[in-house]
Amino acid sequence: MTINQANLTFKESQSRSIVKSLIYRVISIIGTGVLTWIITKNIGKTLSITFVNQVFLIALYYASERFWNRIHWGKKIDILAS
């Protein structure tokens, strides 16, 4: 069986991009919250800055993932024989 790699296209689903974005953002929320608290020492400012920053960065990361999904550079397919 011969497989022509030029005919194969692999794309990440939107739901996978969303889940990856959310997991990364949870880690980022903790980091942003701690850093903001150290700087402001004000829980109200910390919460509002962290929230606005995270909403923006979730959208930015999702857009970046969708953009990179269209670029084939650096992607490869490994087919393992059983």
ABEGO torsion letter per residue (X at the ends): XBBBAAABBBBBBAAAAAAAAAAAAAAAAAAAAAAAAAAAGBAAAAAAAAAAAAAAAAAAAAAAAAAAAABABGBBBBBBBX
